Amino acid sequence: IEDMDIYDLNEALKQVNKADIQTSYGNLLRASKNHMREFYSQLQSRGGTYVPKYITQQEFNDIVNSPKEHGGH
């Protein structure tokens, strides 16, 4: 589900210009990426794999191979 959420949030961010909505979508996007990292890590530890259906393979690889993201201060 994070795969689809990340795709949808990226598309939504292209459509909005209000800063508060962009911030909210950005926070949701960051959380979805963190969830994807953790879910994929758990899947890999059990010998599984995942092929993204909504985001590109490159975007997926970039997400799962990057460190956990933290919110703004």
DRENGU-779345 format. One record per residue: residue in three letters; x, y, z of N, C-alpha, C in turn; residue number from 1; chain. Coordinates in Angstrom, 1 decimal, padded with zeros to 4 digits, m for minus. Atoms other than C-alpha are relative to their C-alpha. Layout:
residues N
+--------+--------+--------+--------+--------+--------+--------+--------+--------+--------+-----+--------+
! residu !     nX !     nY !     nZ !    caX !    caY !    caZ !     cX !     cY !     cZ ! num ! chaine !
+--------+--------+--------+--------+--------+--------+--------+--------+--------+--------+-----+--------+
!    ALA !      X !      Y !      Z !      X !      Y !      Z !      X !      Y !      Z ! NUM !      A !
...
+--------+--------+--------+--------+--------+--------+--------+--------+--------+--------+-----+--------+
***
This chain:
residues 73
+--------+--------+--------+--------+--------+--------+--------+--------+--------+--------+-----+--------+
! residu !     nX !     nY !     nZ !    caX !    caY !    caZ !     cX !     cY !     cZ ! num ! chaine !
+--------+--------+--------+--------+--------+--------+--------+--------+--------+--------+-----+--------+
!    ILE !  000.8 ! m001.2 !  000.0 !  000.0 !  000.0 !  000.0 !  000.9 !  001.3 !  000.0 !   1 !      A !
!    GLU ! m000.8 ! m001.2 !  000.0 !  002.9 !  002.4 !  000.6 !  000.5 !  000.3 ! m001.4 !   2 !      A !
!    ASP ! m000.4 ! m000.2 !  001.4 !  003.9 !  001.9 ! m003.0 ! m001.1 !  001.0 ! m000.7 !   3 !      A !
!    MET !  001.1 ! m000.8 !  000.6 !  000.5 !  003.4 ! m004.1 ! m000.1 !  001.3 !  000.7 !   4 !      A !
!    ASP !  000.1 ! m001.3 ! m000.7 !  000.5 !  006.0 ! m001.4 !  001.1 !  001.0 ! m000.4 !   5 !      A !
!    ILE ! m001.1 ! m000.8 !  000.5 !  003.9 !  007.3 ! m002.5 ! m000.3 !  000.6 ! m001.3 !   6 !      A !
!    TYR !  000.3 ! m000.4 !  001.4 !  002.8 !  007.5 ! m006.1 ! m001.1 !  001.1 !  000.1 !   7 !      A !
!    ASP !  001.1 ! m001.0 ! m000.1 ! m000.5 !  009.3 ! m005.1 !  000.4 !  001.3 !  000.6 !   8 !      A !
!    LEU ! m000.4 ! m001.3 ! m000.6 !  001.2 !  011.8 ! m002.8 !  000.9 !  000.8 ! m000.9 !   9 !      A !
!    ASN ! m000.8 ! m000.8 !  001.0 !  003.8 !  012.7 ! m005.4 ! m000.9 !  000.6 ! m001.1 !  10 !      A !
!    GLU !  000.9 ! m000.6 !  001.0 !  001.0 !  013.3 ! m007.9 ! m000.8 !  001.1 !  000.6 !  11 !      A !
!    ALA !  000.8 ! m001.0 ! m000.7 ! m001.0 !  015.3 ! m005.4 !  000.9 !  001.2 !  000.2 !  12 !      A !
!    LEU ! m001.0 ! m001.2 ! m000.2 !  002.1 !  017.5 ! m004.6 !  000.1 !  000.8 ! m001.3 !  13 !      A !
!    LYS ! m000.1 ! m000.8 !  001.3 !  002.2 !  018.5 ! m008.3 ! m001.2 !  000.9 ! m000.2 !  14 !      A !
!    GLN !  001.2 ! m000.7 !  000.2 ! m001.3 !  019.8 ! m008.0 ! m000.3 !  001.1 !  001.0 !  15 !      A !
!    VAL !  000.3 ! m001.0 ! m001.0 ! m001.2 !  022.0 ! m004.9 !  001.0 !  001.1 !  000.1 !  16 !      A !
!    ASN ! m000.9 ! m001.1 ! m000.1 !  000.3 !  025.3 ! m004.3 ! m000.1 !  000.7 !  001.4 !  17 !      A !
!    LYS !  000.1 ! m000.5 ! m001.3 ! m000.8 !  026.0 ! m000.7 !  001.0 ! m000.7 !  000.9 !  18 !      A !
!    ALA ! m001.1 !  000.5 ! m000.8 !  002.1 !  025.7 !  001.7 ! m000.4 ! m001.0 !  001.1 !  19 !      A !
!    ASP !  000.5 !  000.9 ! m001.1 !  000.1 !  024.0 !  004.5 ! m000.3 ! m001.3 ! m000.5 !  20 !      A !
!    ILE !  000.4 !  001.3 !  000.6 ! m001.2 !  021.3 !  002.2 !  001.3 ! m000.7 ! m000.5 !  21 !      A !
!    GLN ! m001.3 !  000.6 !  000.4 !  002.3 !  020.8 !  000.7 !  000.7 ! m000.6 !  001.2 !  22 !      A !
!    THR ! m000.7 !  000.5 ! m001.2 !  003.7 !  020.4 !  004.2 ! m000.7 ! m001.3 !  000.5 !  23 !      A !
!    SER !  000.7 !  001.2 ! m000.4 !  001.0 !  017.9 !  005.1 !  000.3 ! m001.2 ! m000.9 !  24 !      A !
!    TYR ! m000.3 !  001.0 !  000.9 !  001.5 !  015.9 !  002.0 !  001.5 ! m000.5 !  000.1 !  25 !      A !
!    GLY ! m001.4 !  000.4 ! m000.2 !  005.3 !  016.0 !  002.5 !  000.2 ! m000.8 !  001.2 !  26 !      A !
!    ASN ! m000.1 !  000.8 ! m001.2 !  004.9 !  014.7 !  006.0 ! m000.5 ! m001.4 ! m000.2 !  27 !      A !
!    LEU !  000.6 !  001.4 !  000.3 !  002.7 !  011.8 !  004.8 !  000.9 ! m000.7 ! m000.9 !  28 !      A !
!    LEU ! m000.9 !  000.6 !  000.9 !  005.1 !  011.1 !  002.0 !  001.3 ! m000.6 !  000.7 !  29 !      A !
!    ARG ! m001.2 !  000.4 ! m000.8 !  008.1 !  010.9 !  004.4 ! m000.4 ! m001.2 !  000.8 !  30 !      A !
!    ALA !  000.4 !  001.2 ! m000.9 !  006.1 !  008.5 !  006.7 ! m000.2 ! m001.2 ! m000.9 !  31 !      A !
!    SER !  000.2 !  001.2 !  000.9 !  005.1 !  006.3 !  003.7 !  001.4 ! m000.6 ! m000.4 !  32 !      A !
!    LYS ! m001.4 !  000.5 !  000.4 !  008.8 !  006.1 !  002.6 !  000.6 ! m000.8 !  001.2 !  33 !      A !
!    ASN ! m000.5 !  000.7 ! m001.2 !  009.8 !  005.2 !  006.2 ! m000.7 ! m001.4 !  000.2 !  34 !      A !
!    HIS !  000.7 !  001.3 ! m000.1 !  007.1 !  002.5 !  006.3 !  000.5 ! m001.0 ! m001.0 !  35 !      A !
!    MET ! m000.4 !  000.9 !  001.0 !  008.2 !  001.1 !  003.0 !  001.4 ! m000.5 !  000.3 !  36 !      A !
!    ARG ! m001.3 !  000.5 ! m000.4 !  011.8 !  000.9 !  004.2 ! m000.1 ! m001.1 !  001.0 !  37 !      A !
!    GLU !  000.1 !  001.0 ! m001.1 !  010.8 ! m001.0 !  007.3 ! m000.7 ! m001.3 ! m000.5 !  38 !      A !
!    PHE !  000.7 !  001.2 !  000.5 !  008.3 ! m003.3 !  005.5 !  000.9 ! m000.8 ! m000.9 !  39 !      A !
!    TYR ! m000.9 !  000.7 !  001.0 !  010.9 ! m004.1 !  002.8 !  001.1 ! m000.7 !  000.8 !  40 !      A !
!    SER ! m001.1 !  000.6 ! m000.8 !  013.6 ! m004.7 !  005.4 ! m000.5 ! m001.3 !  000.7 !  41 !      A !
!    GLN !  000.6 !  001.2 ! m000.6 !  011.3 ! m007.2 !  007.2 ! m000.2 ! m001.1 ! m001.0 !  42 !      A !
!    LEU !  000.2 !  001.0 !  001.0 !  010.4 ! m008.9 !  004.0 !  001.3 ! m000.6 ! m000.5 !  43 !      A !
!    GLN ! m001.3 !  000.5 !  000.4 !  014.0 ! m009.2 !  003.0 !  000.6 ! m001.0 !  001.0 !  44 !      A !
!    SER ! m000.5 !  000.8 ! m001.1 !  014.9 ! m010.7 !  006.4 ! m000.6 ! m001.4 !  000.0 !  45 !      A !
!    ARG !  000.7 !  001.3 !  000.1 !  012.4 ! m013.5 !  005.6 !  000.2 ! m000.6 ! m001.3 !  46 !      A !
!    GLY ! m000.3 !  000.5 !  001.3 !  013.8 ! m014.1 !  002.2 ! m000.9 !  000.4 ! m001.2 !  47 !      A !
!    GLY !  000.9 ! m000.5 !  001.0 !  011.2 ! m012.2 !  000.3 !  000.5 !  001.2 ! m000.8 !  48 !      A !
!    THR ! m000.4 ! m001.1 !  000.8 !  011.4 ! m009.5 ! m002.3 ! m001.3 !  000.7 ! m000.5 !  49 !      A !
!    TYR !  001.2 ! m000.8 !  000.5 !  009.0 ! m006.8 ! m003.8 !  000.4 !  000.7 ! m001.2 !  50 !      A !
!    VAL ! m000.2 ! m000.8 !  001.2 !  008.6 ! m005.3 ! m007.2 ! m001.1 !  001.0 !  000.0 !  51 !      A !
!    PRO !  001.0 ! m001.1 ! m000.1 !  006.8 ! m001.9 ! m007.1 ! m000.9 ! m000.1 ! m001.2 !  52 !      A !
!    LYS !  001.0 ! m000.1 !  001.1 !  003.6 ! m001.5 ! m009.1 ! m000.4 !  001.4 ! m000.4 !  53 !      A !
!    TYR !  000.4 ! m001.3 !  000.3 !  003.1 !  002.2 ! m008.9 !  001.1 !  001.0 ! m000.2 !  54 !      A !
!    ILE ! m001.2 ! m000.8 !  000.1 !  006.4 !  003.9 ! m008.4 !  001.0 ! m000.8 ! m000.9 !  55 !      A !
!    THR ! m001.0 !  000.7 !  000.8 !  009.4 !  003.1 ! m010.6 !  000.9 ! m000.8 !  000.8 !  56 !      A !
!    GLN ! m000.9 !  000.8 ! m000.7 !  011.9 !  000.5 ! m009.7 !  001.2 !  000.8 !  000.5 !  57 !      A !
!    GLN ! m001.1 ! m000.9 ! m000.4 !  014.6 !  003.2 ! m009.5 ! m000.5 !  000.8 !  001.3 !  58 !      A !
!    GLU !  000.5 ! m000.8 ! m001.2 !  012.4 !  005.3 ! m007.1 !  000.0 ! m000.9 !  001.2 !  59 !      A !
!    PHE !  000.1 !  001.0 ! m001.1 !  011.8 !  002.2 ! m005.0 !  001.4 ! m000.3 !  000.6 !  60 !      A !
!    ASN ! m001.3 !  000.2 ! m000.4 !  015.5 !  001.4 ! m004.9 !  000.6 !  001.1 !  000.8 !  61 !      A !
!    ASP ! m000.5 ! m001.2 ! m000.7 !  016.4 !  004.9 ! m003.9 ! m000.6 !  000.2 !  001.4 !  62 !      A !
!    ILE !  000.6 ! m000.1 ! m001.3 !  013.9 !  004.8 ! m001.1 !  000.5 ! m001.0 !  001.0 !  63 !      A !
!    VAL ! m000.4 !  001.0 ! m000.9 !  014.8 !  001.5 !  000.4 !  001.5 ! m000.1 !  000.3 !  64 !      A !
!    ASN ! m001.4 ! m000.1 ! m000.2 !  018.5 !  002.2 !  000.1 !  000.5 !  001.3 !  000.6 !  65 !      A !
!    SER ! m000.3 ! m001.3 ! m000.7 !  018.3 !  005.6 !  001.9 ! m000.4 ! m000.1 !  001.4 !  66 !      A !
!    PRO !  000.3 !  000.0 ! m001.4 !  018.2 !  006.3 !  005.6 ! m001.4 !  000.5 !  000.3 !  67 !      A !
!    LYS !  001.3 ! m000.5 ! m000.5 !  015.1 !  006.9 !  007.6 ! m000.1 !  001.5 !  000.0 !  68 !      A !
!    GLU !  000.2 ! m001.5 !  000.1 !  013.7 !  010.4 !  007.1 ! m000.7 !  000.5 !  001.3 !  69 !      A !
!    HIS !  000.6 ! m000.7 ! m001.2 !  012.7 !  012.7 !  010.0 ! m000.7 !  001.2 ! m000.4 !  70 !      A !
!    GLY !  000.8 ! m001.2 !  000.3 !  010.2 !  015.5 !  010.1 !  000.7 !  001.2 !  000.2 !  71 !      A !
!    GLY ! m000.6 ! m001.3 ! m000.2 !  011.0 !  019.1 !  010.0 ! m000.1 !  000.5 !  001.4 !  72 !      A !
!    HIS !  000.0 ! m000.5 ! m001.3 !  011.6 !  021.1 !  013.1 ! m000.6 !  001.4 !  000.1 !  73 !      A !
+--------+--------+--------+--------+--------+--------+--------+--------+--------+--------+-----+--------+
***
